[in-house]
Amino acid sequence: MHIDNTELPRNQQFYFEDGNIFLVARGIASKVHKGVLCDQSTVFDDMVYEISGKPNRLGIYDGENVIRLAETPENVDLLLEVIYRINFVSIDNVPDNLETLPASPYN
């Protein structure tokens, strides 16, 4: 089943031109990266595995597979915000010798 490209408005926050899968929540399309989703979530990893190499019963949009979600677009945005943009360090993961580590050239 192909979905007409004009049917789904883009998620303005999470629509990556180089994305290779669509998450659709209540008609809003987020174009994201399979590898990033699968790396961060076993649930998405399982979903992507289920549709890989098979005609997608969930649809094709703009040439890419679609995963339809029952969540609100706002909840999907919160999830994608965590996956893509929030970086944090747990105090449990900080080495004891932190003061001896060289500064990162990427700061």
MARZA-262743 format. One record per residue (C-alpha): residue in one letter; x, y negated, z; residue number from 1. Coordinates in nm, 4 decimals. Example, Ala and Ser with C-alpha at 12.3 -4.5 7.8 and 13.67 -1.06 7.14 Angstrom:
2
+---------+----------+----------+----------+-----+
| residuo |        X |        Y |        Z | num |
+---------+----------+----------+----------+-----+
|       A |   1.2300 |   0.4500 |   0.7800 |   1 |
|       S |   1.3670 |   0.1060 |   0.7140 |   2 |
+---------+----------+----------+----------+-----+
% end
This chain:
107
+---------+----------+----------+----------+-----+
| residuo |        X |        Y |        Z | num |
+---------+----------+----------+----------+-----+
|       M |   0.0000 |   0.0000 |   0.0000 |   1 |
|       H |   0.1423 |  -0.3353 |  -0.0990 |   2 |
|       I |   0.0504 |  -0.6467 |   0.0915 |   3 |
|       D |   0.0130 |  -0.9641 |  -0.1129 |   4 |
|       N |   0.2899 |  -1.2077 |  -0.0131 |   5 |
|       T |   0.0406 |  -1.4920 |   0.0132 |   6 |
|       E |  -0.1634 |  -1.3104 |   0.2790 |   7 |
|       L |   0.0786 |  -1.3402 |   0.5711 |   8 |
|       P |   0.2067 |  -1.6654 |   0.7176 |   9 |
|       R |   0.5730 |  -1.6610 |   0.8201 |  10 |
|       N |   0.6888 |  -1.6676 |   1.1774 |  11 |
|       Q |   0.8843 |  -1.9942 |   1.1689 |  12 |
|       Q |   1.1180 |  -1.8873 |   1.4488 |  13 |
|       F |   1.2041 |  -1.5349 |   1.3340 |  14 |
|       Y |   1.2067 |  -1.5129 |   0.9566 |  15 |
|       F |   1.5558 |  -1.4233 |   0.8379 |  16 |
|       E |   1.6053 |  -1.4321 |   0.4617 |  17 |
|       D |   1.8504 |  -1.1408 |   0.4907 |  18 |
|       G |   1.6092 |  -0.9425 |   0.7101 |  19 |
|       N |   1.5096 |  -0.5969 |   0.5901 |  20 |
|       I |   1.1913 |  -0.5145 |   0.7809 |  21 |
|       F |   0.8740 |  -0.6999 |   0.8736 |  22 |
|       L |   0.7036 |  -0.6996 |   1.2103 |  23 |
|       V |   0.3449 |  -0.8146 |   1.1690 |  24 |
|       A |   0.1507 |  -0.9265 |   1.4735 |  25 |
|       R |  -0.2061 |  -1.0417 |   1.4162 |  26 |
|       G |  -0.1275 |  -1.1540 |   1.0650 |  27 |
|       I |   0.2013 |  -1.3361 |   1.1391 |  28 |
|       A |   0.5071 |  -1.1902 |   0.9612 |  29 |
|       S |   0.8503 |  -1.1850 |   1.1250 |  30 |
|       K |   1.1309 |  -1.0778 |   0.8902 |  31 |
|       V |   1.4057 |  -0.9255 |   1.1013 |  32 |
|       H |   1.6906 |  -0.6730 |   1.0824 |  33 |
|       K |   1.6370 |  -0.2988 |   1.1265 |  34 |
|       G |   1.9851 |  -0.2492 |   1.2673 |  35 |
|       V |   1.9406 |  -0.5164 |   1.5334 |  36 |
|       L |   1.5999 |  -0.3797 |   1.6386 |  37 |
|       C |   1.7237 |  -0.0206 |   1.6516 |  38 |
|       D |   2.0357 |  -0.1146 |   1.8450 |  39 |
|       Q |   1.8353 |  -0.2991 |   2.1099 |  40 |
|       S |   1.5262 |  -0.0793 |   2.1386 |  41 |
|       T |   1.4738 |   0.2967 |   2.1311 |  42 |
|       V |   1.1062 |   0.2304 |   2.0601 |  43 |
|       F |   1.1904 |   0.0374 |   1.7419 |  44 |
|       D |   1.4568 |   0.2951 |   1.6590 |  45 |
|       D |   1.1888 |   0.5658 |   1.6685 |  46 |
|       M |   0.9471 |   0.3527 |   1.4633 |  47 |
|       V |   1.2083 |   0.2817 |   1.1956 |  48 |
|       Y |   1.3128 |   0.6484 |   1.1868 |  49 |
|       E |   0.9499 |   0.7477 |   1.1279 |  50 |
|       I |   0.9197 |   0.5260 |   0.8190 |  51 |
|       S |   1.2721 |   0.5715 |   0.6777 |  52 |
|       G |   1.2802 |   0.7480 |   0.3446 |  53 |
|       K |   0.9034 |   0.7923 |   0.3319 |  54 |
|       P |   0.6400 |   0.6003 |   0.1459 |  55 |
|       N |   0.5366 |   0.3562 |   0.4136 |  56 |
|       R |   0.1758 |   0.4093 |   0.5124 |  57 |
|       L |   0.1997 |   0.0787 |   0.6972 |  58 |
|       G |   0.2655 |  -0.1190 |   0.3823 |  59 |
|       I |   0.5286 |  -0.3026 |   0.1862 |  60 |
|       Y |   0.5569 |  -0.6786 |   0.2052 |  61 |
|       D |   0.8038 |  -0.8771 |  -0.0042 |  62 |
|       G |   0.9739 |  -0.5483 |  -0.0946 |  63 |
|       E |   1.0356 |  -0.4402 |   0.2671 |  64 |
|       N |   0.8689 |  -0.1977 |   0.5074 |  65 |
|       V |   0.6133 |  -0.3301 |   0.7536 |  66 |
|       I |   0.5588 |  -0.2347 |   1.1160 |  67 |
|       R |   0.2243 |  -0.3621 |   1.2407 |  68 |
|       L |   0.2172 |  -0.4456 |   1.6101 |  69 |
|       A |  -0.0847 |  -0.4813 |   1.8386 |  70 |
|       E |   0.0946 |  -0.7521 |   2.0387 |  71 |
|       T |   0.0196 |  -1.1211 |   2.0106 |  72 |
|       P |   0.2592 |  -1.3259 |   1.7965 |  73 |
|       E |   0.3660 |  -1.5059 |   2.1144 |  74 |
|       N |   0.4648 |  -1.1787 |   2.2814 |  75 |
|       V |   0.6554 |  -1.0693 |   1.9724 |  76 |
|       D |   0.8396 |  -1.4033 |   1.9774 |  77 |
|       L |   0.9367 |  -1.3454 |   2.3416 |  78 |
|       L |   1.0685 |  -0.9997 |   2.2580 |  79 |
|       L |   1.2634 |  -1.1251 |   1.9561 |  80 |
|       E |   1.3996 |  -1.4132 |   2.1629 |  81 |
|       V |   1.5491 |  -1.1592 |   2.4026 |  82 |
|       I |   1.6812 |  -0.9400 |   2.1221 |  83 |
|       Y |   1.8328 |  -1.2188 |   1.9126 |  84 |
|       R |   1.9102 |  -1.5171 |   2.1298 |  85 |
|       I |   1.9469 |  -1.4569 |   2.5012 |  86 |
|       N |   2.2966 |  -1.3679 |   2.6153 |  87 |
|       F |   2.3657 |  -1.3038 |   2.9782 |  88 |
|       V |   2.6268 |  -1.1355 |   3.1911 |  89 |
|       S |   2.5258 |  -0.9195 |   3.4814 |  90 |
|       I |   2.7361 |  -0.9818 |   3.7903 |  91 |
|       D |   2.7855 |  -0.6027 |   3.8015 |  92 |
|       N |   2.9684 |  -0.6162 |   3.4674 |  93 |
|       V |   3.2170 |  -0.8918 |   3.5538 |  94 |
|       P |   3.5687 |  -0.7504 |   3.5949 |  95 |
|       D |   3.7408 |  -0.8035 |   3.9302 |  96 |
|       N |   4.0403 |  -0.9563 |   3.7524 |  97 |
|       L |   3.8368 |  -1.2127 |   3.5579 |  98 |
|       E |   4.0795 |  -1.4930 |   3.6378 |  99 |
|       T |   4.3597 |  -1.3031 |   3.4599 | 100 |
|       L |   4.1744 |  -1.2589 |   3.1319 | 101 |
|       P |   4.2780 |  -1.4876 |   2.8442 | 102 |
|       A |   4.0283 |  -1.7474 |   2.7221 | 103 |
|       S |   3.8267 |  -1.6452 |   2.4197 | 104 |
|       P |   3.9097 |  -1.8261 |   2.0943 | 105 |
|       Y |   3.5377 |  -1.8056 |   2.0073 | 106 |
|       N |   3.4050 |  -2.0280 |   2.2876 | 107 |
+---------+----------+----------+----------+-----+
% end
